[in-house]
Amino acid sequence: MDYKSAGVDIEAGYQAVELMKKHIHTTMRPEVLTGIGGFSGAFSALKLKDMEHPILVSGTDGVGTKLKLAFLMNQHDSIGIDCVAMCVNDIICTGGEPLYFLDYIACGKNVPEKIAEIVKGIAEGCRQAGAALIGGETAEMPGFYPEDEYDLAGFAVGVVDQKDMITGQDITPGDVIIGIASSGVHSNGFSLVRRVFDLTQESLTTYHSQLGSSLGEALLVPTKIYVKAHEEIKRVGVRIKACSHITGGGFQENIPRMLHPEVSASIDKCSYPIPALFTMIQEAGEVSEEVMYNTFNMGLGMAIVVEAQDAKKTLDAIATAGETAWIVGTITTGNGGVNLV
């Protein structure tokens, strides 16, 4: 009896590491002090000495049941982007710059080529975020996961000078809310999506003209990473007063998280185009509008608050970063809630 006969292939683990190295190397930053394969990743803190009061910020998340789509379509090279996005988008909501990322992959059977494809996506997400992929773990767990399935999670660490933190404390009535376009469902609401649609190979690969793609392709589009948009807004001198990453819980749960108790957010639902994918979900599942806005991002992956006089400059900066945005609402006197009008 040996470990391989028990279901854990150590040699496959070594092979997976070799295959993923070429992807990991593309994410390196000068601060990274260790190579792949050590017991921990080391990252120089020298950059922090130039800040008045450096604050470390962190985020951790997984991809959730969107993974079921990746299994059904046997497409594993973009799901890692989602994992990185869910973490770094949270970090930038505080004004932080993502520094590094670590991943955790747990699988029923280590297929080196599949693991390398997953890490390829993680590395792409790290490049988009400007973060280094400095380590991770691949755990082969036979009997715990089916052989052809896996789970994926990770965490990121960033830094921000305390004077530059986004806190939402100085939001005032009259400030404007700018929504930045999502790329689709992102990585939230898939438990409902999987109940709405009969997800088979046929249904996932059928082309839909309103989507401009198959349903599976539209659902698997990776989560937008908004780091470059934030960087460009800062570069043009606009101060973001508050920021919300619109994830699970949609508008109703996430937008109030950026508000203080004496203001509310008023969102105009007609201020931007709702992507066809959400209309398709709503109609196919007979889902109420209330549930849609309380589950999905509805086409806006991030909302930020700026002074009204900075609105145009902010929209121009976001466009320079390659993203699309709209003025979607205003800040009013209130009680910390969100009103959809």
N, C-alpha and C positions, 0 to 999 in steps of 0.2 A: 504493500500500500504506500502510495506517495501523494503529494499535494495535487498533482495533475489528475490522478485518478479520482480525487475528491472533488474535482471540478474547477480547480484554480491553476491556470497555466502561467507560471512565472516567466517562461520564455516569451510568451505572447506579450506580457507586460513590458519586457525589455524591448521587444520589437516595436511596440506602440510608442514608447519614448523616443526611439530613434526616428520614427516616421514623423513625429510631431515637432522635432527640434527645429526643422527648417522654417516652420510657421512661427514658432515662439521667438526665434532670433529676430524676426522682422518687427517685433514690438519693443525692442530694447531701448532704454534711455541711459544717459551717461551715469545716472545715480545707481544703476543696478550693479551690485558687487559680487554676485554669485552666479554660477552657471546652473543649467538644468540637471537635476538628479541629486542635489544635496538634500540635507534634512530640513532646511529652511531657506527662504529667500531673504537676501539682505539688500537694503535700499538705503543709500546715504541720505542723512538728514541735513547735509550741509546747506541745502537751499533754504532751509527754515531760518538760518541765522540772519538773513537779510530782512526778515519780517519783524515788525514791532512786537506782535503777540501771535505767533503761529498757533492755529487750532487744527488738530487732526479731525477729519470727518470720515465716516465710513458708512458703507451700505452693503447689505447682503440680500440675496433673493435667488429664486430659481425660475424655471421656465414654465412650470405647471403642466397642465394637461395638453398644452400645445404640442408637447412631445408625442402624443398619440398620433397627431397628423404626420409628424416626421417618420414615425414607425410605418404608418399605412402607405406613405408615398416613398419610403426608403430614401429619404433626402435628409442628410445630416450635416451638410456643409454650411448652413446658415443659422441653425438653431443656437449656436454659440453666441452669435451677435445679440440675440435676444437676452441671453443670460448676462452679458456685459452691460447692455443697455439698461436693464432693470436696476442695476446697481449704480452705475455712474450717473444716470439721470437723477437719481435721488440725491447724490452727492452735490451736483451742481445747483440743486434747489437751495442749498445753504451758501452758495457762492464759492464752493470748493473746486479746486483743480484736481481731477483724478490723477493719482501718481502710479499706483500699481494694482494688479488684480490677481487673484488666485481662484482656481476652479476645483470643483469636486464632481467626479463622474463615477457613478455606481452602476454596475451592469451585471447581467446574469452570466454573460460569456464575453470575455475580452477578445474581440475581433480587431486586431491592430489597425487595419485599414479604416474601419468605422470610427474607432477612437481618434485616429489622426484627422478624419474629416470633421469630427466635432471640434477638435482643438483648432483646426483651420478657421472655423467660424469664430471661435473665441478670440483668436489672434487678430482677425479682421475687426472685430468689435473693439479690441484694445487699440488698434491703430487708429480707428475713427475717434476714439476717446483720448488719444495721446497718452495712454497708460501702458506700463510695462506688464507683461505676463511673467511674473517672477516665480511661479510655482503652482502646484496643484496635486491632486491625488486621483488615481484611477483605482477603484476598488472592485474586484471581481467577486461577486456574491452569489454563487450558484445555489438554487433553491429558494433564494429570497426574491430575486427578479427572474422573470422568464428569460430564456437565452437571447432572444432578439430584442429585449427592451433595456432601457437604462434610465437613470435620473441624472439631472444636471443642475448644479447650483454653484454659486460663487460669491465672492465678496471683493469689494474694492476699498482702497484707502486713498483719501485726498487731503489737501491742506488749503487753508484760507487764513489770511491775516484777519484778526478779530474785527478791525475797523471796516473790513470789506464784506463781512458776513451779511447774508440776506436773512432778515428776521421777520419782516412784515409788521414790525412794531410802529413804523412811522407812516403806514398807509393812511391816507386822508380821503374823505369824500371828494369826488371829482377826478381822482386818478383813473387811468384807463386800464383795461385788461386786454392784453394781446394774446391771442391763441396761435400756437404754432402747429402746422398740419402734422397729423400722424401719417404713417404709411399703411394703416389698416387697423386691424384688431389689436395689433401689438402682441402682448403676452398675457392678456387678461380676458376673462369671460368665456374661455374655451369649454368649460363644463356646460355652459348653456348652449354654445354653438354646437356641441356634439349631441345635444338633445334635439336641437332644431332640425339638423340635417342628418339624413341617413348616410353616414360617412363610409362609403364603399369605394373601391378602386374606380368603378364606373362614375359615381357621382362626383368624385374628386377630380377626375380627368376630363369631365365634360366641359366644353368651352361655353362661356356665357358672354354674350356681346356687351351687356351692361357693365361687366367687370373688365372686359378686354383681356381676359385670361380664363383659365379653368378655375373652379371654386378652390381646389387644393392649392394652386399657385397663389391665389389672392389671400388665402388664410395663412400661408407660410411666409409671406413677405416679412422680413425681420423688423423688429422694433427700431424706430428712429433713435439715433443717438444725437443729443442736442448740445454737446460740448462746444463744437465750433461756433454755433449760433450764439451761445453765451459769451464766448471769447470775443466775438466780433462786436457784440453789444458793449462790452467793457472797453474795447479798443476805441470806439467812437465817443466814449465819455459818458454814456448813459448809465445811471444807477438803477439797477433793478431793485424795487422795493420789496417785492414778494414773488414767490415762484411755487408752482404746483405741478408735479409730475402726475398726469392723469392716468392712473392705473386701475387696479381692482376697486370697485365702488364708484367708478365713473365720476361725474361732476359732483354729485351730492356728497360724496365722502371726501374727495380730495381737494376741491377748491376751498372749503372751509378751513382746511389745515394750514393755509397760508394767511388767514385773516386773524386780526385781533377782535375781541368781543364787542367793540363799539362800531364796527363797520360790517357791511354785507356786500356781496358781489351780485350784480345784476347782469345776467348773460342773455344776449339776444340770439335766439336759436336760428334766426334767419340771416345772421350777419356773415355767414360763410356757407359754402356748399357741403352738404352731408354726403360723404362718399356712398356710392351705390351699394357697396358691400353691406353697410348697416341697414339700408332700406330692404335689402334682400333678406337679411336675418330677421328683421322685424315682421315682414310680410309672411315669410315661410313659417315662422314659429308663432304667429299671432301674438307677438310680444307687445305689451303696452309701452307707450312712450316713456312713462315713468320708469319702468324697469330698464328700458334701453339706456336712459341717461344715468341710471343708478348702477349700471353694470359695465358699460363700454365707454371708450374715449370719444366716440361719435365724431371722429375725424380730427380731434385736437389732442395731441399727445402731451402738450405742455402749455400752461397758462402763466403769464408773467404780468406783474403790475408795475407801471411806470407813470411818471407825471404826464399829464395831457400834452404839455409842450414838447415832450420827448417822443411822442408816439411815432411821428414820421421818421425821425432819425432811427428809431428802434426797428421799424418795419424795413427800412433800407438796409440796415445792418444784417438783419436776418436773411434778407434776399441775397446779400453779398456772400453769406455763408452757405448759400445754396438751398435754403429752406423757404417755405411759403407761410405767410402769417396774415392775420386780419385783426382789426380792432373788433373784439367780440363782446365787450361790455364795459361797465363802469363800476366804480366803487361808490356806495351810498352809505348814509348813516344807517346803522342796523344792529344786529345782534350776533354777528359772526356766521351767518348762514349764506346760502346761495339761492337766488331767485332766477328761474328760467322764464323768459318772456318771449 
